[in-house]
Amino acid sequence: MHPFFLTVIGAIFILSLVVILLWVYGRNKKYLNALLATAICGVVWYAMIFLLTNTGYIKYYPLLFNKGLPLYYTIGPCFYLYLKGELNPELSKFKKKHLLHFILIIPALFSVMPYNLLDTEQQQLIVNRVARDFQYAFSTEKYIVEPWHWFTLPLSALTYSILQMRLTYIFARQKKNIKTVRWAYFFSGMLTLIFSGMLVLNVVILRNSNDAYFILHRSPLILSLAFIFLLLSLSFFLNPQTIFGLSDKLNQSDILNNTGSDSEDITNSEKRKIRPVDEKLIEQVEQQIMEKEIFKQVGLTMSELAAQLDIPNHKLSDLFNKHYQSNFNTHINNLRIDYVKKRLDSGDWKQYTLEAIALEAGFSSRNTFFVAFKKIMDKSPSAYLADIKNK
């Protein structure tokens, strides 16, 4: 088999494994994982149809042909929104405006409709012709997607990849979580190369449709894209703690493998329950958060705090759940609101605006501060300040 096909098949296998790992280990970030899984499924589907079309085996799978175009348009936006939420946890929740990123799915649905409205026999005739005549797959026939998609698809995805690089640059300037920054640069760089190569490849094919078969089988560009595609699939294992939380799960399984007697009739869940809280760890966390006031650090994540303390994420997560009775973000926001309250109660509002005090407390924006304050205090910051003035 040609090295190109072996490389692409290997990448498809690895990416499929990534999706499985996301489902098994990454349930604490459902929205981000859904974005990442959707993007990966789009990439896998594209690669699979590409292989089937190039080898002529698409004639055996007429139901798969001309189905994936709407999914392909989710690749760029999903990778972008995923990385955005991964770099800044405050942006990791679904918002209605995110749907605007997927507007190109609508014309894609209309483009694949003519073929999918055909009966099974007619679809078989189409894929048979594609298998016989490779140029037909790039024609303007109404049962093949319009040629403008060959430009719009890679160009839109390339735009999102460039935006990812910009996001990473902004995050890197904060000098936080260097490992994640390096991974984000590498990941975004691979996507940029792939979508740039796809755009160039499509332009070359449409201008030289007679040589399409040679270009897609033996040109240096297609071989380079296959290699970069493999690197992209492997990149998800360069930072497994952030993406999957794999190290957390493995560490938890090590803890549960106690050396106690086999005769003890104690379940794993009971072992977790009777584990005492690590007082030394509490002291470390209190010193780092309170004495050094790192809660005032904008965009602080649990992974960053764990890295500063040189401890696994799962230990920190257990501590917040069992000792502080809340998750990390809630606890940090409580500390920030307490800080703001002290500043307001002491009269600092006379010299500074609410927004200035909130930004100093670690909130990334005015809106984030107002939402957190009202959730914790059950009143808006303006109402709280009015109460102070009345007193």
Order of alpha helices (4+ residues) and beta strands (2+ residues): alpha-alpha-alpha-alpha-alpha-alpha-alpha-alpha-alpha-alpha-alpha-alpha-alpha-alpha-alpha-alpha-alpha-alpha-alpha-alpha
